[in-house]
């Protein structure tokens, strides 16, 4: 088994999907999680590549957020689309990253991801509140590479 399959149990993956659903009830923002073993590319560049592969740049309000994980590299990136980045301060994701890192340092990977997703949802609702008629534009399932 690769590190990707070992990273989270099926139950933990389901809890992450549930956290995405819960976070998206508060915001029109679209949240995805992508997990892969490693990359030979700069992590941020690879995260942007995955962002486009998952068509996250095609949301109506340009408010997609990708949580990208390279498991063997012990690295993660939070990548927001143009609609978010045009409105928020440059340190917007730092609170989310800090919450996640605190859990990761204790080996609580699932909880760190859940905390990050819920934090992102809370922050996004200030700029992209959920409104009547919002549709789920992107899958909530975890993608793997």
N, C-alpha and C positions, 0 to 999 in steps of 0.2 A: 504493500500500500504506500502511496505517496504521502508526503506531508499534508497535502490538501485534504485528503480523506481523513487523516488522523487529527486534523486541527479542531474540528467540531463534530459532535455526534449528530445524528438525524434529529433528535429531540432539541438539541441546542440550535440547529439550523431553523427548525420550526419556530422556536421562541424568537429568533431574530426576524423572521418573516412577520410574526405577529407584532413585533415592535415597529416594523416598517408600517404596517397597517394602522397601528395606533397613532404613530407620529403623523401619518398622512391624513388623519381625521381632523387635524388642527390646521393644516396648511395645504395650499394648492401645489406646494413643492413636491417633487418626485424624488424618492430616495432609492438607491440601488446599492447592493453589496457585491463585490467581485473578489474572489479568492483564487490565487494561483501560487504555485510552489516558489518560483523565482523568476527573475528577469535579468537579462544581460543589459538592459537599457537603464537609463536614469529613471528612478521610480516615478517621479512626477511625469516624465514623458510617457512612460508606459501607462500610467493612470489616465492621461489624456487620450491615449490611443484607445484604451478600453472604453472610455467615456463615449467616444465616437462610434466604436464598434457596436455598443449597446444602444445607439441612436438617442442618447440622452440629450444631445444638442438639438433635438427636434421637438422638444416640448414647446407648447404654445407660448408660455411666459419666460422661456429660457431659465427655468428654475429647478433644474435637475441637480442632484447631489450624489456623487459616487464615493463610497467608502471602498478603497482599493487596498488589498492586503497581499504582500509577497511573503509567505509564511517562512520559508527557509532563510530569507534575507532579514527577517525580523523587522519589517518596515511596513508602514501604512501611510496612505495619503488620503486626504479628504479633498475632493475636487468639486467645486461648484461652477455652474454655468454662468454665462455672461449676464443674464438678468439679475442674478444674485450679486455677482462681483461688482456690477455697476452701482449697486445701492449700499453695500455694506463697507465697513472699515476693513483695512488690510489684515487686522488681527481677529476678524470675525470668527474664524474656526478655532482659535487658540483655546477657548474655554472647552469646546468639545474634545479637542485633542488631549488636553490635560486630564479630563475625566476618564478618557479611554486609557491613557498611559498609566494612570494610577492603578486601574484594574489589571492591566496587562503585566505590570511589574509584580503583581501578586499571583500571576498565572491564571487569572479569571478572564479568559479571552472572550467567551460568550457574553459575560456581563459587561465587559468593556465595550463591546460592539453594541449591545442593547442600550447602554447608557449613552453612547455617542449618537445613536439614531434618535433616541427620545430627546436629547439635548438639541440636536439639529432641528427636529420638528418644532420644538418650543421657540427656538431662535427664528426659524423661518416664518412662523405664523405672524410675527411682527411686520414682516415685509410682504408676505404672500399668504394672507389669511384664507382659510377654506371658505368658499361661498357656495350657495345653492347652484347646482348645475355643474360643479367641478367633476371632471372625470379622471379616473386613474389612467394616465397616459402610458405608463411603463409598468412592466411586470414587477412584482414585489419579490419574486424568487431570487435566491442567491445564484449568481453565475460563477462558473469556475473555468479556469484556463489551464 
